[in-house]
Amino acid sequence: MTIPVIDFSTLNGDKRSETMALLHEACQKWGFFMIENHDIDASLTEKVKKLVNEYYEKNLKDGFYKSELVKTLEKQEKTFDKDWEATFFIWHRPKSNIKEIPNISDELCNTMDEYIAQLILLAEKLSELMSENLGLEKTFIKKSFSSPNGIGPVMGTKVAKYPQCPNPKLVRGLREHTDAGGIILLLQDDKVGGLEFYKDGKWVEIPPSKNNAIFVNTGDQIEVLSNGLYKSVVHRVMPDKDGSRLSMASFYNPIGDAIIAPAPKLLYPSHYCYGDYLNLYGKTKFGEKGPRFEAIKNMGNGHAHTNNNIV
């Protein structure tokens, strides 16, 4: 099964409508896709991956392999409540905590900040394109992810290594879940796979990212805002017996006090008098139903007095 690939270089040319349709289908039917030609500096993504791998080797690897989880697997015992991963989390917006990460170098801090600055632009562009595809104003998702006083959205990155695992059948790298937030942008390993998404009753293996591609999936709040048109999809990470996998998942999420609700334009009409609907239907029976639904949504809960039996 080949996952959708969105070529951002075609958004400004005569293939824009085709690319927008592909993006809409990817959000609606898949909930995940790959982005190519997104203008994030390839040398920057390679540098940040290199520095994160070095940080893991110096600061996390030894401690991970001395953990209770590793001892459990050495006993050939299956574990259901822990994940085979070494992680740390960086907040970027509204306030960065990167300097608080133990033993982090200035070079990694500066490189990560530079990468995230470019990634935020991509996240905001994606939010605008999704909003446009849903027939909403292009700032709808961004505004929905912000607080009443205009602060937000939030941006944070889960940095993870899924270490080489001696017995991958006994543990998950990361257990099955959907993502709570909004738009997730993943910079991942270019050699070792393991990420899987559930689609049409099957687990779809996501290949390692080549050619500076960014993998994207949509979270629960996008599903809510779109009134279920766009999906958040169950996924997991399977550990690898022969290699360790790098994952940098950046979350473009609502701020904590953002008020989330489906876009009113995407809702069906409700709490209307059926007689009002019949009256309107009699005038618009042979037209499109969409405008009729919109008219009913804009109509107050009036009390129609009709005996029409229009079919």
C-alpha positions in Angstrom: 0.0 0.0 0.0 1.6 3.3 -1.2 1.0 6.2 1.2 0.1 9.6 -0.3 3.0 11.9 -1.2 2.2 15.7 -1.4 4.7 17.7 -3.5 4.6 21.2 -2.1 6.5 22.6 -5.1 3.3 22.2 -7.2 1.2 24.5 -5.0 2.1 27.6 -6.8 1.6 26.4 -10.4 -1.0 25.0 -12.7 -1.1 21.7 -10.7 -2.3 23.5 -7.5 -5.9 22.2 -7.7 -4.6 18.7 -8.3 -2.3 18.9 -5.3 -5.0 20.4 -3.1 -7.3 17.5 -4.0 -4.6 15.0 -3.2 -4.0 16.6 0.2 -7.8 16.6 0.9 -8.0 13.0 0.1 -5.0 12.1 2.2 -6.5 13.9 5.3 -10.0 12.4 4.7 -9.2 8.8 3.8 -5.7 8.2 5.3 -5.0 10.6 8.1 -1.3 10.5 7.2 0.9 11.4 4.3 4.4 12.4 3.3 5.5 15.9 2.2 8.3 16.5 -0.3 9.8 19.8 -1.5 8.7 21.7 1.5 11.6 24.3 1.6 13.0 23.2 4.9 16.8 23.2 4.5 18.0 19.6 3.9 21.4 20.3 5.4 19.7 21.6 8.5 17.5 18.4 8.9 20.6 16.2 8.5 22.5 18.3 11.1 19.8 18.2 13.7 19.4 14.4 13.3 23.2 13.9 13.6 23.3 16.0 16.8 20.3 14.2 18.4 21.9 10.8 17.6 25.1 12.0 19.3 23.1 13.2 22.3 21.4 9.8 22.6 24.8 8.0 22.5 26.3 10.2 25.2 23.4 10.7 27.5 20.6 8.2 27.1 21.9 4.9 25.7 23.7 3.5 28.7 20.9 4.3 31.1 18.3 2.8 28.8 20.0 -0.6 28.5 20.3 -0.7 32.4 16.6 -0.1 32.8 14.1 -2.5 34.3 12.4 -2.8 30.9 15.6 -4.3 29.5 15.9 -6.7 32.4 12.2 -7.8 31.9 13.0 -8.7 28.2 16.1 -10.6 29.3 13.8 -12.9 31.3 11.8 -13.5 28.1 8.8 -11.8 29.7 6.3 -9.9 27.6 5.5 -6.4 28.7 2.2 -4.6 27.9 2.5 -1.4 30.0 5.9 0.1 28.9 7.4 1.3 25.6 10.8 0.4 24.2 12.0 4.0 23.7 14.4 6.6 25.1 12.8 10.1 25.0 12.8 13.7 26.0 10.4 16.5 25.2 11.2 20.0 24.1 8.7 22.9 24.3 9.2 25.6 21.7 6.1 27.8 21.9 4.8 29.7 23.7 7.9 29.3 25.8 11.0 27.2 25.1 12.5 24.9 27.7 15.3 23.6 25.5 18.0 25.1 27.8 16.7 22.9 30.6 17.4 19.6 28.9 20.3 18.0 30.8 23.7 18.1 29.1 22.3 19.6 25.9 24.9 21.4 23.9 24.6 25.0 22.5 25.1 23.6 19.0 22.1 21.3 19.4 20.0 24.0 21.0 20.7 26.5 18.2 20.3 23.9 15.4 17.0 22.7 16.9 15.7 26.2 17.2 16.6 27.0 13.6 14.9 23.8 12.4 11.8 24.4 14.4 11.5 28.0 13.1 11.3 26.6 9.6 9.0 23.7 10.7 6.5 26.1 12.3 6.1 27.9 8.9 5.4 24.5 7.3 2.8 23.7 10.0 1.1 27.0 9.6 1.0 26.5 5.8 -0.5 23.1 6.3 -3.1 24.4 8.6 -4.1 27.0 6.0 -4.3 24.5 3.2 -6.4 22.1 5.4 -8.7 25.0 6.3 -9.1 26.0 2.7 -9.8 22.4 1.6 -12.6 22.3 4.3 -14.1 25.5 2.8 -13.2 27.6 5.8 -11.2 30.8 6.2 -7.5 29.9 6.0 -6.8 31.0 9.5 -9.5 28.8 11.0 -7.3 26.1 12.5 -4.7 28.5 13.8 -7.4 30.6 15.5 -9.1 27.5 16.9 -5.8 26.4 18.4 -5.2 29.8 20.1 -6.5 31.0 23.5 -9.3 33.6 23.8 -6.6 36.3 24.2 -4.8 35.2 21.0 -1.9 33.1 22.5 -1.1 30.0 20.6 -0.9 27.5 18.9 1.6 25.4 20.9 4.6 23.8 19.4 6.6 21.0 21.0 8.8 18.1 20.0 9.0 14.5 21.3 12.6 13.4 20.6 12.8 9.6 20.7 15.2 6.8 19.9 13.8 3.3 19.6 16.9 1.3 20.5 18.0 -1.9 18.9 15.8 -4.6 20.6 17.0 -8.2 21.2 13.5 -9.6 21.3 11.0 -7.3 19.5 8.1 -9.8 19.8 7.9 -9.1 23.6 7.4 -5.3 23.5 6.2 -2.4 21.5 8.4 0.5 20.6 5.3 2.6 21.2 1.9 1.2 22.0 -1.2 1.7 19.8 -2.7 5.2 20.1 -4.0 8.2 18.3 -2.4 11.6 18.9 -4.4 14.0 21.1 -3.4 17.2 19.4 -3.5 18.8 15.9 -0.9 18.5 13.2 2.1 16.2 13.8 5.2 16.7 11.6 7.7 13.9 11.9 11.4 14.0 11.0 12.5 10.4 11.2 15.2 7.9 10.5 16.3 7.4 6.9 17.4 3.8 7.4 15.4 2.0 10.1 11.6 1.7 10.0 9.1 0.6 12.5 6.3 3.2 12.4 2.9 1.6 11.4 -0.6 3.1 10.8 -3.8 1.2 10.9 -5.9 1.5 7.7 -8.7 -0.6 6.3 -8.1 -3.4 8.8 -4.4 -3.6 8.1 -1.2 -2.2 9.6 0.6 -0.1 7.0 4.3 0.1 7.4 5.7 3.7 7.0 9.1 3.5 5.2 12.1 5.5 6.4 12.0 9.0 5.2 14.3 9.7 2.2 15.1 13.0 0.3 14.4 15.3 3.3 10.7 14.2 3.4 8.5 15.1 6.4 5.9 12.7 7.5 2.6 14.2 8.7 -0.4 12.8 10.5 -3.5 14.5 11.9 -4.5 14.3 15.6 -7.8 14.1 17.4 -8.4 17.9 17.4 -8.3 18.1 13.6 -10.9 15.3 13.5 -13.1 17.4 15.9 -12.7 20.7 14.1 -13.5 19.1 10.8 -16.6 17.4 12.3 -15.1 14.0 11.4 -14.2 14.8 7.8 -10.5 14.4 8.6 -9.4 11.5 10.7 -6.9 10.8 13.4 -5.6 7.3 12.9 -4.3 4.7 15.3 -0.6 4.0 15.0 2.3 2.3 16.7 6.1 1.8 16.6 7.6 -1.7 16.4 11.1 -2.1 17.7 13.9 -3.4 15.4 16.2 -6.3 16.1 19.0 -5.0 13.9 19.0 -1.2 14.3 17.8 1.8 16.3 15.3 4.3 14.9 15.4 8.1 15.3 12.0 9.9 15.6 11.5 13.7 16.1 7.7 14.2 16.2 6.8 17.9 16.4 3.2 18.8 17.5 1.4 21.8 16.2 -1.3 21.8 18.9 -4.0 23.9 20.6 -2.9 25.9 23.6 -4.3 24.5 26.9 -7.2 27.0 27.2 -8.2 26.9 23.5 -11.9 26.2 23.1 -12.4 23.4 20.6 -15.6 22.7 18.6 -16.5 21.6 15.1 -16.5 24.4 12.5 -20.2 25.6 12.4 -20.0 25.6 8.6 -19.3 21.8 8.6 -22.2 20.9 10.9 -25.5 19.6 9.7 -28.5 21.8 10.7 -30.2 20.9 14.0 -33.1 21.8 16.2 -35.2 23.1 13.4 -38.9 22.8 12.7 -39.6 20.1 10.1 -42.4 22.2 8.7 -39.9 25.0 7.9 -37.7 22.5 6.1 -40.7 21.3 4.0 -41.5 24.8 3.0 -38.0 25.5 1.9 -37.8 22.1 0.2 -40.8 22.9 -1.9 -39.0 26.0 -3.3 -35.6 24.3 -3.8 -36.4 20.6 -4.4 -34.5 20.5 -7.7 -31.5 22.5 -6.5 -28.4 21.4 -4.5 -29.2 20.4 -0.9 -26.1 22.1 0.5 -27.5 25.7 0.2 -30.8 24.3 1.6 -29.0 23.0 4.7 -27.2 26.3 5.1 -30.5 28.2 4.9 -32.0 26.0 7.6 -29.0 26.5 9.8 -29.4 30.3 9.5 -33.1 30.1 10.2 -34.4 30.6 13.7 -36.4 27.9 15.4 -39.6 29.2 13.9 -42.9 27.5 14.0 -44.1 26.6 10.6 -47.8 26.1 10.0 -48.0 23.9 7.0 -49.8 20.8 5.8 -47.5 20.4 2.9 -46.6 16.8 2.1 -43.8 17.5 -0.3 -41.9 14.5 -1.5 
